[in-house]
């Protein structure tokens, strides 16, 4: 079982695992790019959110 699988299973895992660290750095980089986009760049923000989160729903309002 990988450290990622252990993490999702709620088991003890090594947070210093290379795969988990790589994913953490990627998420931080994507968040940085997201925050640097102009607020009007809705398509760019949605693209980054899909990559970062895997998907999201629509908010009505």
N, C-alpha and C positions, 0 to 999 in steps of 0.2 A: 504494500500500500504506500502510495506517495505521501509526502508531507501535505500536499494540497488536499488529497483525498481524506487524510486524517483530520485536517482543519474543517472540511465540510461535514464530516461525520461527527464533529464535536469532540474528537479525541485530542489528546495531547499531541502537539506537533512542534517541529523545529522552525521557528519564525525566521531563522537565518538561512534556511534552505535556498539554494541558488535559484530555483524556479520561482519560489515565492518572492524573493527579492527582485528578480527581473520583472515580475508582474507589478510589484509595488512601484518600481521606478517608472515603468510604462504608464501606470495610472497617474502618477504625479506629473509626468511630462504632458499627458493628454489634458489634465486639469489646467496646467499652466497655459497651454495653447488655447484651450476653451476660454480662459479668463482674459486672454489677450485679443480675442476676436471682437470686432465692433458689435455692439448690442443689436444692430439691425441685420447682422449676418445670421439669420435664423437657420438657413440651410446648412451653413458651416457648423453652427452650434449643435444642430440635430445630428449631423454626421458624427461629430466627436462624441456626443452622448451615446449614440448607438455603439460606437467602438468601445467606449469606456464601460457602459452599463449592460450592453447586449441588447438593449431595447428599452422602451418606455411607453407609457400610455399617454393619451391626450387629456389635457385639463380643459374642462369647459368653463366658460365664465364670461 
